[in-house]
Amino acid sequence: MKFSFGLVSSLLLSGAPIAYAAAWSFEDATVSIASKGAGVGGASKDKLSATTPLAKTVSLGATDSLKLDLTTVDGKTAKRPHQAFLTLTDPTSGLEESFVLSVKDSGKGKVSLVGITSNCTGTINNSQTQKDLPHQFLTASKPIPASIVIGAFGSSTPYKHKVFDLTVTRGANVPLAIPEAPLRYAPEAEIHHIFREDPKSPPKIITIVFAAAVAAALPILLGLWATLGANVSHLSKALGAAPVSHALFYGSIIAMEGVFFLYYTSWNLFQTLPAAGLVGVVAFLSGSRALSEVQERRLAGLR
């Protein structure tokens, strides 16, 4: 029995390192604010905790410089991670801006922010003035949470926690350029199309005048037919030889005039074209037969 308890205890102790999962963190971290012209040792310095954010708010003026020093650790071992950032997050919009920490192989890392010039040293060298920072940080009415982000390849758990709050004071003589809101594609208001009104017929007085002119010309047309030798006495012979052809031909002429009248008064083009096409086919077929009958009488010497 004693042997069994000893064996179980040995197994538990040997498995403890396997169950332990390493995690990234930092040690010996300090944040210092130095005003321009303060000299060596004139900066205010506060220690940072990896588990508890700094109680007071850190203020960065237009001529101040902020310096963050720390040592990154993987579990209990000081080590250089693949990525380490100081991330500022706008409390209103959620916008984030990250500054790369310059970390040595020993885990010693640092990053500096200057009120007039913000500089991030490390794998990326970037220098920008306050006006180049997102305007949300310069116009924020609430303190800006500052977080440290540490991560690397492998099984170690990455680290990301808020370490302090930051207020950025913009210089009074530095103009603030707020960009216009970006174009957003969204549904527009419903469009109601206004179509042009259908064309209307001329005034009735004009129609009456032209209709009277056409009616007055009919007697003149009949007189010219008589002068040219039109023989009305052959009407019975023509209708007797081809009654259907002559009736359809003259009827199609009258029908075509009716189609034109309807188009002039009420029909549109889509109503007129089918009717005109049908009447035109009837006129062509019946007219061919009627003209053949007239040609036969002419060849017989009856005309």
Residue pairs with C-beta under 8 A, 6 or more apart in sequence:
21 155
21 156
21 157
22 74
22 75
22 155
22 156
22 157
23 74
23 75
23 156
23 157
23 159
24 72
24 73
24 74
24 81
24 150
24 151
24 152
24 156
24 157
24 158
24 159
25 50
25 72
25 73
25 150
25 159
26 48
26 50
26 70
26 71
26 72
26 73
26 109
26 148
26 150
26 159
27 50
27 70
27 71
27 73
27 78
28 69
28 70
28 71
29 47
29 48
29 49
29 50
29 68
29 69
29 70
29 71
29 148
29 163
30 45
30 46
30 47
30 48
30 68
30 69
30 70
31 45
31 46
31 48
31 54
31 58
31 66
31 67
31 68
31 163
31 164
32 43
32 44
32 45
32 46
32 66
32 67
32 69
33 43
33 44
33 58
33 59
33 60
33 64
33 65
33 66
34 42
34 43
34 44
34 64
34 65
34 67
35 42
35 43
35 61
35 63
35 64
36 63
36 64
36 65
43 67
46 54
46 56
46 58
46 164
48 54
48 68
48 70
48 163
48 164
49 163
50 159
50 161
50 163
51 161
53 161
53 162
53 163
53 164
53 165
54 163
54 164
54 165
57 143
57 164
57 165
57 166
57 167
58 66
58 146
58 164
58 165
58 166
58 167
59 166
59 167
59 169
60 66
60 113
60 115
60 166
60 167
60 168
60 169
61 115
61 169
62 115
62 116
62 130
62 169
62 170
62 171
62 172
62 174
63 115
63 116
63 171
64 114
64 115
65 112
65 113
65 114
65 115
66 112
66 113
66 114
66 166
67 110
67 111
67 112
67 113
68 86
68 101
68 110
68 111
68 112
69 108
69 109
69 110
70 101
70 108
70 109
70 110
70 148
71 78
71 106
71 107
71 108
71 109
72 78
72 79
72 80
72 81
72 84
72 103
72 107
72 109
72 150
73 79
73 107
74 81
74 152
74 156
75 156
78 106
78 107
78 108
79 107
80 103
80 104
80 105
80 106
80 107
81 103
81 150
81 151
81 152
82 151
82 152
82 153
83 149
83 150
83 151
83 152
84 100
84 101
84 103
84 109
84 122
84 148
84 149
84 150
84 151
85 98
85 99
85 100
85 101
85 148
85 149
86 98
86 99
86 101
86 111
86 113
86 146
86 147
86 148
86 149
87 96
87 97
87 98
87 99
87 146
87 147
87 148
87 149
87 160
88 96
88 97
88 98
88 99
88 137
88 144
88 145
88 146
88 166
89 95
89 96
89 144
89 145
89 146
89 147
90 96
90 134
90 136
90 137
90 140
90 144
91 140
91 142
91 143
91 144
91 145
92 136
92 140
92 141
92 142
93 136
95 134
95 136
95 137
97 133
97 134
97 137
98 149
99 111
99 113
99 118
99 120
100 111
100 120
100 121
100 122
100 123
100 124
101 109
101 110
101 111
101 122
102 109
102 110
102 111
102 121
102 122
103 109
103 122
110 121
111 120
111 121
111 122
112 119
112 120
112 121
113 119
115 130
115 168
115 169
115 171
116 129
116 130
116 171
117 127
117 128
117 129
118 126
118 127
118 128
118 129
118 130
118 133
119 125
119 126
119 127
120 126
130 138
130 168
130 170
130 171
130 174
131 174
131 175
131 176
131 177
135 176
135 177
135 178
135 179
137 144
137 168
138 168
138 170
138 176
139 176
139 178
140 167
140 168
143 165
143 166
143 167
144 165
144 166
144 167
144 168
145 162
145 165
145 166
146 162
146 163
146 164
146 165
146 166
147 160
147 161
147 162
147 163
148 159
148 160
148 161
148 163
149 158
149 159
149 160
150 158
150 159
150 160
151 158
151 159
151 160
152 158
170 176
198 268
201 207
201 264
201 265
207 264
231 303
234 297
234 302
234 303
237 297
237 302
238 246
238 290
238 293
238 294
238 297
239 246
239 247
241 293
241 296
241 297
242 289
242 290
242 292
242 293
244 286
245 286
245 287
245 289
245 290
245 293
246 286
246 290
246 293
247 286
248 282
248 283
248 285
248 286
249 283
249 286
249 287
249 290
252 279
252 280
252 282
252 283
252 286
252 287
253 283
255 279
255 282
256 276
256 279
256 280
256 283
259 267
259 272
259 275
259 276
259 279
262 271
262 272
262 275
263 269
263 271
263 272
267 275
294 303
297 303
